[in-house]
Amino acid sequence: MRWPLWGESSAMRIALIAHDSRKELMAQFCTAYVRILSENDLIATGVTGKIVHDATGLPVRTLYPGGRGGAEQIAAMIGCGEVDMLLFFRDPVGAKPGEPNDMMLLRLCDMHTIPVATNIATAEVLIHGLERGDLAWIELQRGKIPSSTTLNTGKGLFFFE
C-alpha cells in the first residue's frame, strides 16, 4: 500500500504507540472505534500495529518496534508534518528500558501542535472530537482549507485569516 503524500488525502494520519502493558488496551480501544478509525490512515510501531491489525482487520502502516527505532520513526514523521494525531498509551509507572521515550514524543507534539492522548480517557475525547468535526482546524494547517475561511465545527464558528 502506498502511503498518501502530504495533502493527498483528507483522512487524518493517526499514529499509535503502546507500551507493552498497554498493547491489549490499545487493541480494545481500536476495536471499539473501528468505524471511525477505518476512515483514517493508521501508523504504528511494529508490535502495536500488528496487534491492532490482528484485532480489527484495519490496514496499519507498521514501522519498526518501539524500542528498535519505531518511536523515532514516528517522531521524525511528526517533525515532517506527516502525523495529525498521536495516541500513545503509555505506562507511567512500569515502563521498561527500551520502550518509547515519552518526553521526546510529547515535546514534539507540543512543538508541532499535534493532538496527543496518553491514556484511554483522552483518546476517547480525541476520537469523539474527530467524529464530530471538532478537529477541522487541522485541515487548515494542512492547507486543505483556504486561509481566510470560517469553519463550522458543530460547536461554533471559527474564522481564520
N, C-alpha and C positions, 0 to 999 in steps of 0.2 A: 504494500500500500504506500503510495507516495504521500508524504506529509504536505498539507496545503502551505503555500508560501504566505508570507505576511500580506494581509489584505485580500487573499483569495476567497476566504470563507467567512461567513457571518457567525459561525459557531464559535463558542468560547473554547479556548485551549486551556484545559484544566489539568494541572499536574497533581499526581497522587504519590505521597510518600507515607509509609507507616513503619514505625519501629516494630521489632519482632513481636512484642507483646500486644501490639495494636493491629496487626495484619488481619486477623479474623474480624475485628470490629469494622475495619475498612471494607472488607468483603460484604458484611451485613449491611453497611450503610449504602454501598453501591447497589446492592440487590434491592434495597427499599426504594431507591431513587433511580432505578434503571431507566425509566421513561425519560426523565429529564436529562440524565447523563448521556443517553443514546443520541440526543440532539446536539451533542458537543464532541470535541476532539479530546481524547484522554491520553495523557503521557504519564508514565510511572517508572519508578525504579524497578529493577528486574523482578525480584520475587513478589513485590506488591502487585505489579502489573499482571503477572501470571495468575496469582490468587484471585484478583478481581476479574480477569477474563474467564477463568475456570468457573467462578461463581455466577457470573452474569451473562456470559457469551458476548459481552461488548468488545469491540475492537479497541485494543490498548496498545499504544506505541511504547514498547518496553525498552528501557535503557539498561545500563549496567546495574548490578545490585548496588544498593545504597552505600555500603561500606567499601565498595570497589570502584567508586567514581560516579555512580549514578546520581547521587545528590549534587555532585559538582557539575554534572551534565545539565541537570535541571537549573542549577544556579546560573550557568552560562546562558541557558535559554531565557531565563528571567532577565538577565543583563542585556540580552539582544532583543528584548521585546517579543519573545516567542511564547510567553506564558501569560494568560489573562487571570488565572486564579490558582492558588495553591491550597490543597487540602493535605495537611501534614499532621497525621495522627501520631503524636509523639508520647513517649513515656517519660515524664519529667522526673520520676523517682528512680526507675530501674533501667535507664538507657545504658546499653553496653558500649564499651570502647569499640570504635569502628562503625558505629551507627551514624547516620547523617548528622551533620553539625547544625543544631537548631539555630544558634545565634546568627550564623552566616546567612542562612536562608531567610530568616525573619528580617534581618537588616536589609538584604537585597529587595525583599518585598516592600519594605517601607520606602526605600530609595526610589523604587520604580512604580509606586502606587498600585501594588498588586494586592487584591483582597486575599487574605490568608486565614485559614481556620486551623487551629492546633488541637481541636478535640471535636467530638461528635456534635456537641451543642452549637458551637459556632459554625460548623459545617452545614448543619440544617438551616441556620439563618441565611447563610450564603446561597444554598441551593434553592430555598424558597424565594429569596430575592431575585435570583436568576430566572426562576419560573415566572415571577410577576413582572419582570422587566425593570426591576429597580437598579440594575447594573448597566443600563443603557449608556451611561457616561463613558463606559469603556469603548463603545463603538466610536465615540468622538475622539478618544485618544488614538484609536487605530486608523483614523482618517476616513471612516465609512460615512460619517455624517458631516455635512458642511459646517464650518466653524461658527457661522452665525445662524444658529438653529435653536428652536425651542423644542425640548424633549418632554413628552408627556409620559411619565413613568408609571402612571396609575396612582401615584401618591402625591402628585403635584407637578407643576410645570417648572422646568429648569431652562434658563436661557444662557447660551454660551456665545461668547464673542471672541 
